[in-house]
């Protein structure tokens, strides 16, 4: 992903997390990604591995392609 896509993806993750009233810690537990990793994803500071996209999608009970749809 390029920098803009990373930021949009992070915004999508944060939007979905807040919509469910979850903390970063709760999402970290559900996705088996560290809290630091969740924070980095939400702020667009790190590239996201496909395996982590799948973990996040599973935690949100969504398809990975829906997480990659950046139209909030």
Backbone as CSV, one residue per row, in Angstrom:
resi,resn,N_x,N_y,N_z,CA_x,CA_y,CA_z,C_x,C_y,C_z
1,UNK,0.843,-1.182,0.000,0.000,0.000,0.000,0.885,1.241,0.000
2,UNK,0.412,2.274,-0.662,1.141,3.540,-0.598,0.740,4.291,0.672
3,UNK,1.386,5.417,0.922,1.148,6.163,2.170,-0.309,6.574,2.352
4,UNK,-0.945,7.023,1.301,-2.347,7.456,1.393,-3.246,6.265,1.688
5,UNK,-2.978,5.140,1.044,-3.776,3.942,1.307,-3.578,3.445,2.735
6,UNK,-2.361,3.549,3.247,-2.109,3.144,4.635,-2.907,4.001,5.606
7,UNK,-2.964,5.284,5.348,-3.729,6.188,6.204,-5.216,5.866,6.119
8,UNK,-5.719,5.654,4.907,-7.141,5.332,4.731,-7.480,3.994,5.375
9,UNK,-6.584,3.015,5.233,-6.815,1.716,5.860,-6.856,1.877,7.379
10,UNK,-5.930,2.636,7.917,-5.909,2.886,9.356,-7.178,3.563,9.842
11,UNK,-7.674,4.517,9.067,-8.923,5.192,9.419,-10.092,4.209,9.407
12,UNK,-10.080,3.301,8.441,-11.140,2.283,8.345,-11.103,1.365,9.559
13,UNK,-9.909,0.940,9.949,-9.778,0.062,11.114,-10.271,0.783,12.369
14,UNK,-9.850,2.011,12.545,-10.277,2.783,13.716,-11.791,2.993,13.700
15,UNK,-12.352,3.307,12.535,-13.799,3.496,12.398,-14.547,2.229,12.822
16,UNK,-14.112,1.083,12.302,-14.783,-0.184,12.633,-14.634,-0.513,14.117
17,UNK,-13.471,-0.229,14.679,-13.239,-0.491,16.108,-14.129,0.382,16.982
18,UNK,-14.184,1.661,16.670,-14.985,2.593,17.472,-16.481,2.309,17.300
19,UNK,-16.874,1.938,16.091,-18.279,1.593,15.831,-18.745,0.468,16.754
20,UNK,-17.821,-0.414,17.085,-18.140,-1.543,17.963,-17.867,-1.227,19.438
21,UNK,-17.399,-0.001,19.689,-17.077,0.429,21.051,-15.993,-0.446,21.674
22,UNK,-14.992,-0.794,20.858,-13.875,-1.603,21.320,-12.670,-0.714,21.584
23,UNK,-11.883,-1.084,22.553,-10.592,-0.426,22.775,-9.567,-1.063,21.830
24,UNK,-8.423,-0.417,21.709,-7.348,-1.014,20.918,-6.927,-2.343,21.538
25,UNK,-6.959,-2.408,22.852,-6.595,-3.644,23.544,-7.551,-4.778,23.185
26,UNK,-8.848,-4.482,23.141,-9.821,-5.512,22.782,-9.596,-5.998,21.350
27,UNK,-9.368,-5.072,20.428,-9.112,-5.460,19.048,-7.821,-6.271,18.949
28,UNK,-6.820,-5.882,19.711,-5.558,-6.623,19.717,-5.785,-8.069,20.152
29,UNK,-6.570,-8.253,21.201,-6.861,-9.606,21.686,-7.641,-10.412,20.661
30,UNK,-8.641,-9.786,20.039,-9.484,-10.492,19.075,-8.750,-10.830,17.784
31,UNK,-7.788,-10.015,17.417,-7.086,-10.205,16.148,-5.722,-10.876,16.319
32,UNK,-5.293,-11.048,17.565,-3.971,-11.598,17.854,-2.862,-10.744,17.228
33,UNK,-3.051,-9.427,17.301,-2.058,-8.439,16.874,-1.753,-7.599,18.113
34,UNK,-0.519,-7.226,18.304,-0.166,-6.459,19.497,-0.880,-5.097,19.517
35,UNK,-1.026,-4.547,20.696,-1.628,-3.213,20.831,-0.797,-2.202,20.054
36,UNK,0.515,-2.329,20.141,1.417,-1.450,19.398,1.165,-1.599,17.892
37,UNK,0.950,-2.825,17.455,0.650,-3.078,16.046,-0.660,-2.445,15.615
38,UNK,-1.681,-2.548,16.458,-2.982,-1.930,16.157,-2.816,-0.416,16.060
39,UNK,-2.101,0.159,16.998,-1.872,1.598,16.989,-1.153,2.029,15.713
40,UNK,-0.122,1.284,15.325,0.615,1.614,14.110,-0.248,1.497,12.861
41,UNK,-1.119,0.508,12.830,-2.025,0.358,11.686,-2.984,1.546,11.636
42,UNK,-3.590,1.878,12.770,-4.580,2.956,12.804,-3.991,4.313,12.426
43,UNK,-2.730,4.514,12.710,-2.102,5.798,12.387,-1.382,5.775,11.040
44,UNK,-1.418,4.633,10.356,-0.787,4.532,9.046,0.722,4.531,9.093
45,UNK,1.294,4.178,10.235,2.749,4.226,10.411,3.459,2.984,9.889
46,UNK,2.716,1.944,9.578,3.345,0.699,9.163,2.574,0.058,8.031
47,UNK,3.301,-0.638,7.177,2.650,-1.402,6.126,1.958,-2.591,6.785
48,UNK,0.903,-3.062,6.191,0.092,-4.110,6.802,0.266,-5.396,6.005
49,UNK,0.673,-6.451,6.692,0.802,-7.745,6.050,-0.584,-8.295,5.742
50,UNK,-0.651,-9.059,4.669,-1.934,-9.655,4.281,-2.501,-10.510,5.408
51,UNK,-1.641,-11.219,6.108,-2.118,-12.066,7.208,-2.789,-11.225,8.297
52,UNK,-2.294,-10.008,8.531,-2.922,-9.133,9.531,-4.237,-8.553,9.025
53,UNK,-4.325,-8.311,7.724,-5.608,-7.872,7.160,-6.646,-8.966,7.377
54,UNK,-6.257,-10.205,7.158,-7.182,-11.324,7.382,-7.567,-11.448,8.849
55,UNK,-6.610,-11.250,9.747,-6.906,-11.320,11.188,-7.883,-10.219,11.605
56,UNK,-7.661,-9.013,11.096,-8.550,-7.900,11.419,-9.946,-8.148,10.853
57,UNK,-10.016,-8.644,9.636,-11.313,-8.940,9.023,-12.065,-9.980,9.850
58,UNK,-11.366,-11.007,10.293,-12.001,-12.040,11.114,-12.502,-11.448,12.434
59,UNK,-11.686,-10.604,13.057,-12.090,-9.982,14.326,-13.349,-9.154,14.145
60,UNK,-13.460,-8.454,13.015,-14.628,-7.614,12.743,-15.781,-8.395,12.104
61,UNK,-15.557,-9.684,11.836,-16.544,-10.520,11.145,-16.913,-9.895,9.793
62,UNK,-15.859,-9.547,9.059,-16.007,-8.924,7.746,-15.135,-9.678,6.749
63,UNK,-15.378,-9.427,5.488,-14.487,-9.931,4.450,-13.316,-8.969,4.321
64,UNK,-12.150,-9.497,3.979,-10.964,-8.656,3.819,-11.193,-7.574,2.772
65,UNK,-11.898,-7.916,1.688,-12.139,-6.918,0.639,-12.979,-5.757,1.160
66,UNK,-13.855,-6.014,2.132,-14.643,-4.922,2.705,-13.785,-4.004,3.556
67,UNK,-12.775,-4.559,4.212,-11.853,-3.705,4.972,-11.022,-2.837,4.056
68,UNK,-10.796,-3.310,2.862,-9.976,-2.551,1.914,-10.787,-1.557,1.104
69,UNK,-12.096,-1.492,1.365,-12.954,-0.476,0.748,-12.883,0.756,1.630
70,UNK,-12.216,1.798,1.145,-11.913,2.963,1.965,-13.004,4.024,1.969
71,UNK,-14.151,3.741,1.404,-15.253,4.723,1.415,-15.953,4.624,2.760
72,UNK,-15.615,5.541,3.664,-16.177,5.505,5.025,-17.575,6.052,5.045
